[in-house]
Amino acid sequence: MDFSQAMEIIKNIIPECSAKEYDGIIVKRLETSNTLDEGRTTNQTHIAISGEQMNMFPYLMADGYFKCNYDDRDEQLKKYFITQIPLYIYKDNISYLSDGEESGIVFDGNESRCVRASIVRSRRKEQADQVQLSLTTIDDSDFVTFRKMLHTGDYLVLLKHKEKLFYDCIGIKAADETKGEYHLSVLNNKFYKLPTNTKVDIKKLIEIKDSKIEKRDFTIQELGSILFEMYSNAEDKMQVASIHIFGIKYGKNIIDKEFRAPDIIKAAGLNESYSTELQKALNIYRCLNKNSYGISISDGDEPEKAEKISGVRKTGAENILLYGVPGAGKSHEIKTKYCSDEKYMERVVFHPDYMYSDFVGQILPRVEKDEAGNDRLKYIFTPGPFTKMLKKAENDPENYYYLVIEELNRGNAPAIFGEIFQLLDRKDEDEFPAEEVGESEYGISNYEVAKEVYKDEKHPVRIPSNMYILATMNTADQNVFTLDTAFQRRWNMRQIENNFEKSSHSKDIIAGTKVSWGAFATVINDMVIDINVDMASSEDKRLGTYFAKKKELEVSRFPEKVLKYLWDDAFKMDKIAIFNENCKSLEDVVVTYETATTDKLAAVLRLSVYEKMLSKMQQKDTENDEN
């Protein structure tokens, strides 16, 4: 069986995996020794991974432990370095495993949560090596909770994301291992992989955690297992110290639950004389907790920090500048090709008075109540649309977010962006790992933005890889700011084609006439280019496909919307090229059009122009008949 066949089984047993790309699969049917079920006859708490399945994980090997005679090995080197791998557990899977009961795992509105699990490679006398997955004393507590939901005969499925060092971790009950012709059991104890390469940036995997008092509730059996693990892994002559450390770390739980030291020592399978040592540690915890001797203990509550973000961050977001003639459908393109859900969007329109403080944020006065209930004036940073969207994208990595800037060149864009301009340089796939593509290549320092987004004013500010910036502009509009080359090169420029052929709206007939909107606009656009051939901005005077919507083709609205534009702008220098000699002013055009009892366009346009429009209509009819 090859990888694709194995993946076919996975997709049928676990349909939610169908939309993701993986390059590694292992399935492990759990024996009793691999579970954390109560009543087990073994003190083993890890999941034993052996044979070819060991190749699913990166692990660290020390020569002093592996490359020597078994009896000469340095046992301390086994766990001198412990690799912790990121695993994603899923809300729906947890609900399934817990039969809908409360699990205690908090997803904070996300569909998944990233947890860390430990792996070490273990050497065994006269037996093959194995990888030990999960050290319950240092794994994330949510992963330990996940493991407790799996029982003998259940299946643990680990799927490695393609070319990335993180895994999806899914539990399947023994009763559900079959679905139709597909059986999960045929994948048991095998390793299926694709010939890919996964780059591992060690800097991004290192996570130093501050020691803190465990406040989660544990049973006596759980505490016994934790103590046994700590005692067994202690360095030579440090076993008693490990009992002391255990007593201080888990003292709150033991004392609150009124557990007895001898019972915990017994659950750990240790000599009962160690009860005295554990009781000493609990007494130390009480003193530290009360600050009896001027030394206090931290319970892990620290000043506000950025919450740890869970979920796999989407990548590949870009800065995209959509340009074209007025009404070509730039905003429509954003709605149909990128995003129409306002929940993931922030929209802003640039104009001459728009400033950096409007876009990024500014410090504004605000009256708030103090602790005594008195009004106090405070100056507080109020984020602008850029900072708001940055925060949303940073805190929700599993979704794309879109900052939409309409009429980019109607404001002084370089001044509005300020130092944010530096963030527009994005990492690409040619030079950076896949998981970084779309992120700002360079970070900037901005105290207020960093504090708002990361809750850490010293944190470098970067646009995350799941945040698009979409902008629109009319390239040669009037009274606008010019975008310099340095600014433009940081955008992916995409012209929106002004194609009437692809628009069903172009077939709509202009009320009171025999001419369709498409025929009218096509003839006008050809004339705009022909008459203004020497003017660089002539093509941007053309009518866009959606310049006039269907309701604006009505008699009461068409002259004010379209004919006024042609008179005041497109044919400002040569009005007689399109309007007949009876129209001396814009008022003449509008009144004549609205009061004409025959074809209204024929009443205001030059005859030759009107006939071109009728000819265009006939040409389209002929082409349609032939097709």
N, C-alpha and C positions, 0 to 999 in steps of 0.2 A: 504493500500500500504506500502510495506517495503522499506528499504534503496536500495536494489539491483534494485527494480522496478523503484524507483525514479531516480537512477543513469542511468538506461537504457534510460529514457526520456532525461536526460541531455546529454548523449553521442550522441543521435540522433539529438538533436537540436544544440548542441555545440560539433561537432566531435573532435575539438582540445583537448578536455578534456579526451579523451578516454585513453590516455597513462599514465595518472596520477592516484595516489591513494588518495582518500579522505575518511574522516569519518564523515563529516557533510555537510548538504545541506539546504539552505533556498532560496526561490524565493519570491521576493516582487514586486507585481504590484504597480507601483507608482501612488499615487493620486497627484492632483495638489499641495497640501501642502507639498509633499515630494520632489518636484522639485525646481530648481532655476530659473524657467521660469520667464521672465519679465511679469508684469501685474497681478501677483498673488494678491489676496485680503488679504493675511496673511503675517505676518512678520516671520513666522516659517521658519527656514533654515535647520533644521535637518531632517533626515529620521526617522520616528517613527517605532520602532520595538516592537511588543507587543505579548502577549500570549506565546506559547511554543517556538517561534522563539528567544525569549530573551536568551534562554539557549545556543545559538550558540557562545556567547561571554563571556569572563571573565570580570567582572566589580567589582568595589569597592563600598561597602555599609557602611555608617557610621550610628551607632546606633542613634546618635542625630538627624538624618534626617529621618530615617525609623522607628525606634522602639520607637515611641512616638505618642501622639495625633497629628493629622494633623496640628492643629493650634499652637502647641508647637514646631514644627520642626525648626531646625536651617538651614535656606535656604542656608547659606554660605557653609554648609557641602556638598551640592549637587555636587559642582564642586571643592571641596577642593583637591580631587585627581581625575585626569582624565586619564583614560586608553587610550593609543594610540596603535592601532593594526596595524600590517603590512599587507597591501593588495597589490597583484600583479595585475597591469593592463597590458594589452597586446597590442602590436603595431597593430596587424591585427584587433583587436576589436575596437581600437580607430579609425582606418581608416574606418572601417565599419560604426561606429556611426557618423563620421564626413563627410560621403559620399565622402571620398577621399580628402577633403579639409585639409589645414594645421591646425593642432590643437594647436600647440605651445608646445606640450609635446615632450621632447627630449629623445630618447631611446639610443643614442650613439652606434648604431649598434647592440644592444641587442633586443631580441624579447619581453622582458617584462621589467617592471620597478616597483620597490617597493616604495609604498607611504604609508604614515601614516594617519590614520583616527581616530578621537576621539569617544569614547563611554562613556556615563554616564547613570546611571539608574535614572529615574525621578519618583517622587511620585506625584500623582494627586488626587485631592479631590473627594471622592466618585466615583472614577474610578480606574481601575486596573493600576498598574505601567507599565511603558514602558521604553525601552532602546532607548536613543536618539543617533543615529549614525550620526556622522559628525558635528563638530563645525567649521564653515567655517573660523573663524578668526585664528584658530590654526592648522587646518588640513594642510597637504602639499598642496601647490597651484595646483599641477598636479591632485590631487584627486578632488579638487573643479572644475577644468576644465573638468574632466571626468563627474562629476555630471551635468554640464551645457549641456552636450550632450544628457542627458536623459530627456524625456518629459512625460507628463501625459499619462498613459496607457502603457508606456514602462516597461520592466522588469529588475530588478536588481537581478543578480544571484551571490550568495556568496558560495564558496566551500572551506571548511576547509581541508587543507592537513592532511593526516593521521598521528596522534600522533604528530603534529607540530602546533605551534601557529603562523600560517600565512594562508592567504586566497587568493584564486583566485577571482578576482572581474570582472564580465563580464556583459555588458549591451546588452539587446536584444530588438529590436524595436517591438512595438505592432503588426505590420503587419507580423512579422516573428515568432510569438510564436507557430506556428503550422508547423509541417513537417510530412506529411503523417498521420499516425495514432497517432502520438505523439503530445501532447499538453502541453506546459509549464504551462498553466494556472491551471492545476490540482494540481500543487505543491504550488500554491500561499498561503502564510500565514501559511505554515506548516513547521515543522522541522523534518528532517530525519537524523538519526545518527547511527553509529556503536558503539558497547560496547568496546571502546578503552580507553586508558589513555594518556593524554597529559601532559608531564612534562614541567613546566614553570620555567625557570631560570631567575629570576627578573633582575639579573645583566646584562644579554644580551639584555634586553628590554629597559633598561634605556638609554635615549638619551637626553642629555642636550644641547639645542640649544642656541647660543648667539643671543641676540636681535639685529636686524638690520633694517635698513630702507627698506621698501618695494619699489622695483623699478618696479614691474609689473604694467601694465596699468589696471585700473579699471574704470567702468562706474559710474555715479552718483548713480544709483540704487544699484550697488554692494557696493559702499562705505557707502550708507545709511544702508544697511543690516549689514555690519560689525560694524558700529558705534552702531546700535541698540543692537547687540549682546554684545558688550563690555559694553555698558551702563547698560543693563539688568543684566549682570553677575557681575557688580561691587559691592564691599562690601558697607555696610552702610556708608553713608557720603563720599563715594569715587566716586560718579557718575560724578561730575564735573571733577575730576582728570582723569577719564577714557576718557573724551572728549579731555582733553589736551594731553594725551598719544596718542590717535588716531590721533590728528592733527600733532604731531611730527613724528609718524611712517609712516603715509601716506601723509605727507606734500609734498614730491617730486612729487607724482602723481597728487595731487590736484593743485599745483602751475603750473606744466608743462602743465596741461590740461586747466588751467585757469578756474577751477570750482569755483563757489561762495559758501561761507560757508552757507548762508541761504538755498541754494538748497539742500545741503547735509543734513542739519538738518531736512529739510522738508521730504526728502526721508527716513530718519530714524524714522519719526513720533514723533519727540521730540518737546518740546516747542520752538517756534521761538526765545525766549530770549537767548537760548544756542548758537545762531549764534555768539554772541560776544565772548563767551568762546572759540569756535572753531577758530575764527579769531586770538585770542591771541596766541593759540598754533601754528598757521601757522606763525605768526610773530617770535615766538621763534625758529621755524624751520629755518627760513631765517637767523636769527642771528647765530645760531649754524653752519649752512651750510657755512656761510662766515667766521666763526671763529672771529666774531666781537669783542668778549670780552675774547679772549684767550681760549675759550672752543669750541672744534670742535666735530663734530658728525661723527660716522663711518657709511659708506654705505655698510658694510658687506664685502668689499674687504680686505682680509687678506693675509698674506704670504702663499705661496703655501702649500697646504695640500693634502693628499691623497684624490682622488676623491671617493665619496660615491659609492660603488659598488651596482648595482641593479641585481636582479635575484636570484633564489634559488640555493644555492651551492650544487653541486653533492657531494656525500659522498662515503666512503668505499674504497678509493684508498689505495694501499698497496705497500710495497717493495717486489718485486718478483725476485728471482734469478733462472734462467733457466740454467740447467747444463746437460751435456751429452757428448757423444763422438764427435770428429770433424765431422761436416757434418750431424749431427743427425736432424738438422732443427730447431735450436734454434731461429735464426733470422726469419725464416719462420713462426715459432709459434707466434712471436710478430706481424708480418704483418697480419696474418690471424685471430688470436684470440683477439688481443688487438687494434691495430691501424695501418692503412696504409696511413693516411692523414698527410703529412709532416707539414701541418699548425699547428697541435697539438703536434708535436714531436720535440725533440732536441736530436741528436744522437752524441755520443762521444765514442772514442776508447781509453781505458787505455793502456799505455806502460811504460817501465821502466823510461823514462825521463819525464813522465807526472806528473805535480805538483798541489798542492792546488791552486796556483794562476791561473793556466790554467783552473781549474774546477770551482772555485767560483768567481774569479775576481782579478784584480790587478790594482794598480795606475800606470798609464803610462803618459809620457809627450805628450803634444799635442800643436801645434801652432794654436792659434786662433786670430782673429782680435779683438782689443779693440774698444771702442766707437769712438776713433779718427781714426780708420782704420789702426792702427799700429799692427804689428805681436807681439804677446806676448806668451811666453811659459807658459803653465799651466799644472798642474798635475791632471789628472782626473781619477776617478775610471772607469775601463772598465770591465763590468760584463762578467763572464764566462757562460758556458752553464747551470750550476745549477741555477745561479741567474736569467738568462734570462727566464728559464722555470718557476721558482718560481713566477716571476712577471706576466707572461702570465696567469698562473693558478689563481693567486690571483685576477687579474682584470677581469677574465671571468669565473664566478662561475658556469655557466650553461653548461660548457663543461669539459670533462676530458682532462688532458694533460699528456704527457708521456716523461719522461727523460730516454733515452735508453743508457745504458752503455755496450758496447761490450767489451769482453775480460776483465772482471772485475779484474781477478787475474794476469793479465800481468803488472799491475802497483801496486805500494804500496798503496792499497786501503785505509787502515786506515790513512795513512799520507795524501793522497789526500783529503779525507773527512774532516780531522781535527776536529774542533768542530761541524761541520755539522753532524758528527756521532751521536750526542745526539738527533738530530731531527728524526732519523730513528725509534725511539719508537713511535708507533702510538696508538691513542685511539681506543679501541675496544667496541663492543656493550654490553659486559658484565658489564662494569663499567661506561660507559658514554652515554649521550643522543644520539639518532639516528642521529641528525643533526651534531654531532661532530665526528662521527666514520670516521677514516682515517686521521684526523688531528694529527700533532705532539703532543705528550702528554706533552712534555717540550719545552719551548722556550729558545732561546739563545740570547745573546747580540752580535750584529755585526753592528757597526756603518755604514759602507759603504753599506752592503747588505740591511739594514733596510731603509736607505735613498733612495736607488735605487728602492726598491719594494714598500715601504709604504709612501715614501716622509717624513719620520719621523725617524731620526736616533735613537730615544729612543724606538721605537716600537720593542717588542720581535719578533724575527724571528721564524716562524713555517712553516712547509710544510702544505699547505692547503689540505683539505679532497678530492679535485678533482685532485690531482697530483700524478700519479704513478711514481715509479722509477723501471724500468725493467733492469735487468742486465743478461748477459750471461757469461758462463765460461766453460772451459774444466777442469774437477776436478783434474786431475793429469798430466797436461801438463808439458813440460820441461821448465826450465829457467823462472819460474814464482814465484810470491810471495805467501806465504801461508796465507790463511785467518784464523785469530784466531776465537775461539769459540764465544767470545763476539760480534764480528762483524757479524758472520754468523747467530747468533740467532735472529738478528733483521730483517732477511729476511725470506720470505716464500719460502722455497726451493722446486722447482718443476723439477723433472727429465724428460727430453724429451726422450721418448722411441725410441730406434733405431729399428723400426719395418719395415722391408722390405715388409711384407705382405700387409700393408696398402698403399704402394706406387706404383702407376702405373708405375713410372719411373723404378722400379726394373725389369720390363719385357723387357726393351730396350736391344737389342743385342749389345754387344761390337763389333765394326766394325772389319771385318777381322777374326772373330771367330764364333763358334757355341754357345757361352756361353752368357747368359744374365747377366746384371749387378747384379741383385739380387742373382743369383746362385754363381757368382764369389765372391761377398762380403760376403755371408753367410759362404761359405767354408773357406775363409781367416779369418773371425772373429772367427770361431770355432778353427782354428789352433792357432791364437794369444793367446787365453785363455789356450789351452792345453799346448803349448810350454812354455809359461811364467807363469805357474800356481803359481810359488813361488814369483812372482813379484807383489807388491801391485798395481802398476799402469797399469798392463797388459790390463785390459778391456778397458782402454782409448786409446789403440793403435788400436782399431778396426776401421773399415771403417764405416762412417755414411751413412745413406740413401742418403743424398745429397752431399756426399764427392766429387763425380764426377757427373756433370750434363750431360745432353744428348750430348751436343756438345763435351764434354771432353771424350766421348767414341769413338771418331774418331781416326783413326790410327796415325795421326800426333800429337795428344795431350795425348792419354791414357798413353803411357809409361812414359812421363815426369810428368804427374799428379799423376798417381796411382802407377806404378811399381817403380818409384824413391822413393816414400814414403815407400813402403814395403822394399826396399833395405836399405835405409838410417835410417829408424826409427823402423818400426814394427818388422822386422826380422834382425835388425842390428847385433845381437849376434849369429844368427843361419840362415844365408842366404841359406844354402843348404837344409834347411827344406822345402823351397818352390821353389827355382830356380834350374834348372838342372845343371849338372856338367860342361857344356860347357860355362856357364856364369861366368867368372872369375872377371868381374868388371861391374859397372853400365853401362859403355859404351857398353859392350858386350850385356847387356840386351836390351838397347834401339835400337842399330843397328840391332840385330837379330830380334827383334819384327817388326821393320819397313820394313825390307827387306824380311821377310819370305813370301814364295809364297803359303804355305799351311796355316792351322790354326795358327794364330800368337801366341796365348797363349800356344798352344802345343809346339811351338818352344822354349819357354823360361822357362816354368814351368816343375817341375818334373812330370813324367807321372802319378804317383799315385794322385797327387794334381789335375791335369787336369781331370782325370777320375772321381774324386769326384764331380767336377763341372758338368760334363755331367750327372752323376747319379742324382745330385740335380735337374737338368733340367727335366729329365725323371720323377722324383718323382712329381714335380710340375704339369707336363702334366697329369699324372695319377690322381692326386687329382682334377684337373680341370675337367677331363672327368667324374669323379664320382659325382661331384657337378652339 
